């Protein structure tokens, strides 16, 4: 740990990262297109849901911005003096913000794309190939798998781990373990959500106080 890094540094970096993660990109894009992402498809604010329920173009836009959220959170943390395994703190905070955005009553998405952005900011070289392969799987299997972004993330991280533990790799094992742990947490979070809400029939699912039909008013126009 750098001698300049204090507890306050971690708190500030985590708060900034949480704020970036909490930006409700998918929800905002959905609303601009007359869709409430929490009422259609997977009922989550993520790129996959926008891809399926709005358009591929809008899905790509959400993917890029969610990825940029994670990357920017890490770049800001670096500016504050964090480095190496210390960056796992803002990385975790960014995912927490994506999961529980205060702008959408503490609901969000899986966080796979945001994690890809944070990982790119921490270990860009070894992450790039895994990111490329994972993204390819996600887009190729978009219509064949229930949660393509999640499976793309799993494949991408398998590649990442394989490359990280090669003898020629310079990746810090603590970073590899930390990012893997966050990836596992995202997978469990997604599994828990879909198991708990498998019928997607929640009386309190509306974000709109004047909604006439709280469970199936898909279009907000």
SULCORUR-V77196 format. One record per residue. PHI is phi in whole degrees, -180 to 180 (* if undefined). PSI is psi in whole degrees, 0 to 359 (* if undefined). Layout:
# SULCORUR-V77196
PHI & PSI
PHI & PSI
This chain:
# SULCORUR-V77196
* & 137
-67 & 146
-65 & 341
-86 & 348
-86 & 125
-121 & 179
-60 & 321
-61 & 324
-61 & 314
-63 & 318
-64 & 315
-65 & 315
-63 & 319
-67 & 320
-65 & 317
-64 & 316
-64 & 318
-61 & 318
-62 & 316
-64 & 315
-63 & 329
-80 & 351
-60 & 118
-82 & 71
-63 & 306
-62 & 317
-62 & 317
-65 & 314
-61 & 319
-62 & 314
-62 & 322
-64 & 338
-107 & 15
77 & 22
-122 & 138
-101 & 108
-63 & 341
-83 & 2
-121 & 356
-129 & 160
57 & 235
-81 & 354
64 & 28
-127 & 152
-89 & 83
-142 & 170
-62 & 322
-62 & 317
-65 & 320
-67 & 318
-56 & 316
-81 & 322
-97 & 342
-114 & 286
-170 & 161
-64 & 319
-59 & 312
-66 & 326
-64 & 320
-65 & 319
-61 & 315
-63 & 319
-58 & 312
-64 & 319
-72 & 319
-63 & 322
-64 & 317
-65 & 328
-59 & 312
-65 & 315
-62 & 315
-64 & 322
-59 & 320
-73 & 320
-62 & 321
-65 & 320
-64 & 322
-63 & 322
-63 & 331
-81 & 351
111 & 358
-77 & 149
-157 & 161
58 & 221
-60 & 339
-60 & 332
-72 & 350
-66 & 335
-66 & 304
-65 & 331
-62 & 315
-65 & 320
-65 & 322
-64 & 319
-67 & 319
-61 & 321
-66 & 322
-67 & 323
-69 & 320
-129 & 65
-72 & 125
-66 & 344
-78 & 344
-128 & 39
56 & 42
59 & 43
-124 & 159
-167 & 216
-122 & 192
-68 & 320
95 & 8
-62 & 312
-67 & 320
-63 & 322
-64 & 323
-61 & 321
-66 & 317
-66 & 321
-64 & 321
-63 & 325
-73 & 335
-90 & 309
-133 & 75
-61 & 323
-67 & 307
-76 & 340
-79 & 330
-57 & 311
-65 & 316
-62 & 321
-63 & 316
-63 & 315
-69 & 318
-63 & 319
-65 & 323
-63 & 316
-63 & 316
-61 & 313
-73 & 322
-67 & 327
-102 & 16
-56 & 322
-97 & 357
-108 & 337
-114 & 150
-67 & 321
-133 & 75
-62 & 325
-66 & 324
-67 & 314
-68 & 325
-63 & 321
-65 & 320
-63 & 313
-63 & 316
-61 & 320
-75 & 332
-64 & 319
-65 & 317
-58 & 314
-65 & 317
-59 & 314
-69 & 324
-66 & 328
-99 & 13
-71 & 146
-55 & 329
-85 & 356
-76 & 144
-105 & 9
-68 & 136
-70 & 123
-55 & 325
-63 & 324
-68 & 317
-60 & 313
-64 & 318
-64 & 313
-66 & 325
-64 & 319
-62 & 318
-65 & 319
-61 & 319
-65 & 320
-62 & 320
-64 & 317
-62 & 315
-67 & 322
-61 & 316
-66 & 315
-61 & 319
-64 & 315
-60 & 310
-72 & 333
-74 & 320
-72 & 327
-117 & 40
-65 & 335
-92 & 350
49 & 45
-129 & 84
-117 & 119
-59 & 334
-102 & 24
-79 & 352
-85 & 141
-95 & 359
-111 & 120
-63 & 332
-99 & 18
-66 & 134
-81 & 323
-126 & 97
-65 & 337
-100 & 336
-138 & 31
-89 & 79
-66 & 319
-98 & 135
-101 & 2
-71 & *
